[in-house]
Amino acid sequence: MNTQPTQPSAPITIEGDGPTTRRPLATSAGTPDGFVGRLRDACTLVDDATSLAKSGRDWWPLAMQWALNGEVPGLPVAIARPASTDEVAAVLRACNDAHVPVTAAGGRSGVCGASVPVHGGVALDLTAMRGIVAVDDVSCTVDVRPGTFGNDFEDELRADHGMTCGHWPQSMSLSTVGGWLACRGAGQLSTRYGI
């Protein structure tokens, strides 16, 4: 079993020597003074330019084309990486109080731009919340955290429980369980088990 958890993978390298520019799809919301500091108190926060650019897109083909010109469809002001539900609640509370938009993100494997923070704000990266919590062998149900990548989930199910999920999207190693549920993932390769 892979001991290193999967991380979101960029679909194509963003070109250019300077800072990445935002291709405006919508008006970007501002943030009040002290907001980033409040987020830093809530959970791990990432705000370097390279990470922000990566969180500003997914596998949307048009965004990949823009990346060749050093552009992304959205740029968050920060990436919040909570590791617990309490931290998620703290981030959402801070964003709600400051009227700052939040875009949920995991593996960013979508191809329609759904995880793009088009209004700026905060990218809520749930990939720190990963792993299986519990398995019920009788009912064959699993309690799994939302940021668990598909291949890690399947590997752990097989190795530790002798089970398979049966849900197999084409983006298995790029997508997370939370994303499957949020987007009603079809599991294109789930021909034996269906969904």
C-alpha positions in Angstrom: 0.0 0.0 0.0 1.2 3.5 -0.8 2.2 5.1 2.5 2.4 8.6 1.0 -1.1 10.1 0.5 -1.9 11.3 -3.0 -1.9 15.1 -3.6 -3.8 17.1 -6.1 -2.0 17.0 -9.5 -1.8 19.9 -11.9 -3.2 19.1 -15.3 -0.5 21.2 -17.1 2.4 23.4 -16.1 1.5 27.1 -15.9 3.9 29.0 -18.2 5.6 32.3 -17.7 8.4 33.9 -15.6 6.3 36.4 -13.7 3.3 36.0 -11.3 0.3 34.1 -12.7 -2.4 36.4 -13.9 -6.1 35.9 -13.3 -8.3 35.7 -16.4 -11.4 37.5 -15.1 -14.5 35.3 -15.4 -16.3 37.2 -12.6 -15.8 40.0 -10.1 -13.3 39.0 -7.4 -14.4 39.7 -3.9 -12.1 41.6 -1.6 -11.2 40.6 2.0 -11.3 42.9 5.1 -8.2 43.8 7.0 -7.1 41.0 9.4 -9.0 38.3 7.6 -6.0 36.2 6.5 -4.7 36.3 10.1 -8.1 35.0 11.4 -7.9 32.2 8.9 -4.4 31.3 10.0 -5.7 30.9 13.5 -8.4 28.5 12.2 -6.2 26.0 10.3 -3.2 25.5 8.1 -3.1 28.3 5.5 -1.2 28.4 2.2 -0.9 31.6 0.3 2.3 31.4 -1.8 1.8 32.4 -5.5 2.5 29.0 -7.0 -0.1 27.2 -4.7 -2.7 29.9 -5.3 -2.3 29.5 -9.1 -2.6 25.7 -8.8 -5.8 26.1 -6.8 -7.1 28.6 -9.4 -8.0 25.9 -11.9 -8.9 22.2 -12.5 -8.7 20.0 -15.5 -11.1 22.2 -17.5 -9.6 22.1 -21.1 -10.0 25.9 -21.5 -8.2 26.6 -18.3 -5.3 24.3 -19.5 -5.1 26.3 -22.7 -5.0 29.6 -20.7 -2.2 28.1 -18.5 0.0 28.0 -21.6 -0.2 31.9 -21.4 0.4 32.0 -17.6 -3.3 32.6 -16.9 -5.7 30.9 -14.5 -9.5 31.4 -14.4 -9.5 32.3 -10.7 -7.1 33.1 -7.8 -8.1 32.6 -4.2 -6.6 35.0 -1.6 -5.7 31.9 0.4 -6.0 28.1 0.6 -7.4 26.8 3.8 -6.4 23.2 4.6 -8.4 22.1 7.6 -7.6 18.7 9.2 -10.9 18.3 11.2 -14.5 19.2 11.1 -13.9 21.8 13.8 -11.3 23.5 11.6 -13.8 23.4 8.7 -16.4 25.1 10.9 -13.9 27.8 12.0 -12.9 28.6 8.4 -16.5 28.8 7.3 -17.4 30.9 10.3 -14.6 33.4 9.5 -15.6 33.5 5.8 -19.3 34.0 6.7 -18.5 36.8 9.2 -16.3 38.6 6.6 -18.6 37.9 3.6 -15.8 36.1 1.8 -16.7 33.4 -0.8 -15.5 29.9 -0.3 -14.9 27.3 -3.0 -14.6 23.7 -1.9 -11.7 21.8 -3.5 -10.1 18.4 -3.2 -8.3 16.8 -6.1 -9.6 19.4 -8.5 -10.1 16.6 -11.1 -13.3 18.2 -12.6 -13.3 19.2 -16.3 -16.0 22.0 -16.0 -14.3 24.6 -13.7 -16.5 23.8 -10.7 -13.6 24.0 -8.2 -12.4 27.3 -9.7 -12.6 30.2 -7.2 -14.1 32.5 -9.8 -14.9 35.2 -7.1 -11.5 34.9 -5.4 -12.0 34.3 -1.7 -10.9 31.1 0.0 -10.2 27.7 -1.6 -11.2 25.2 1.0 -8.8 22.2 0.3 -10.1 19.2 2.1 -7.3 16.8 1.2 -5.8 16.9 4.8 -9.0 15.2 5.9 -8.3 11.7 4.6 -8.4 8.1 5.5 -11.0 5.4 6.5 -12.6 6.0 9.9 -14.6 2.8 10.3 -15.7 -0.2 8.2 -18.9 -2.2 9.0 -18.3 -5.7 7.6 -21.9 -6.7 8.1 -23.6 -3.9 6.2 -20.6 -3.3 4.0 -20.6 0.4 4.7 -17.5 2.6 5.2 -17.1 5.9 7.0 -14.3 7.7 5.1 -13.1 11.3 5.2 -13.8 13.6 2.2 -10.3 14.3 1.2 -9.3 10.7 0.6 -8.1 10.1 -2.9 -9.8 7.2 -4.8 -6.7 5.1 -5.2 -5.7 5.5 -1.5 -9.2 4.6 -0.5 -9.3 1.5 -2.6 -5.8 0.4 -1.6 -6.7 0.7 2.1 -10.0 -1.1 1.7 -8.3 -4.0 -0.1 -5.2 -4.3 2.1 -6.8 -3.8 5.5 -10.4 -5.1 5.0 -10.4 -7.4 2.0 -13.1 -5.2 0.4 -13.5 -3.0 -2.7 -15.4 0.1 -3.1 -16.7 -0.9 -6.6 -17.0 2.7 -7.6 -14.3 3.4 -10.2 -14.3 6.8 -11.9 -11.8 7.5 -14.7 -10.2 10.0 -12.4 -9.6 7.5 -9.7 -6.2 8.7 -8.7 -7.0 12.4 -9.1 -10.3 12.6 -7.4 -11.5 12.4 -3.8 -14.4 10.6 -2.1 -15.9 14.0 -1.1 -15.8 15.1 -4.8 -17.5 11.9 -5.9 -20.4 12.6 -3.6 -20.5 16.4 -4.2 -20.6 15.9 -8.0 -22.6 12.6 -8.1 -19.7 10.8 -9.7 -20.8 8.3 -12.2 -17.8 5.9 -12.0 -17.4 5.4 -15.7 -15.3 2.3 -15.1 -17.6 0.7 -12.5 -19.1 -1.8 -15.0 -19.0 -4.8 -12.6 -20.5 -3.1 -9.5 -22.3 0.0 -10.9 -23.2 2.8 -8.6 
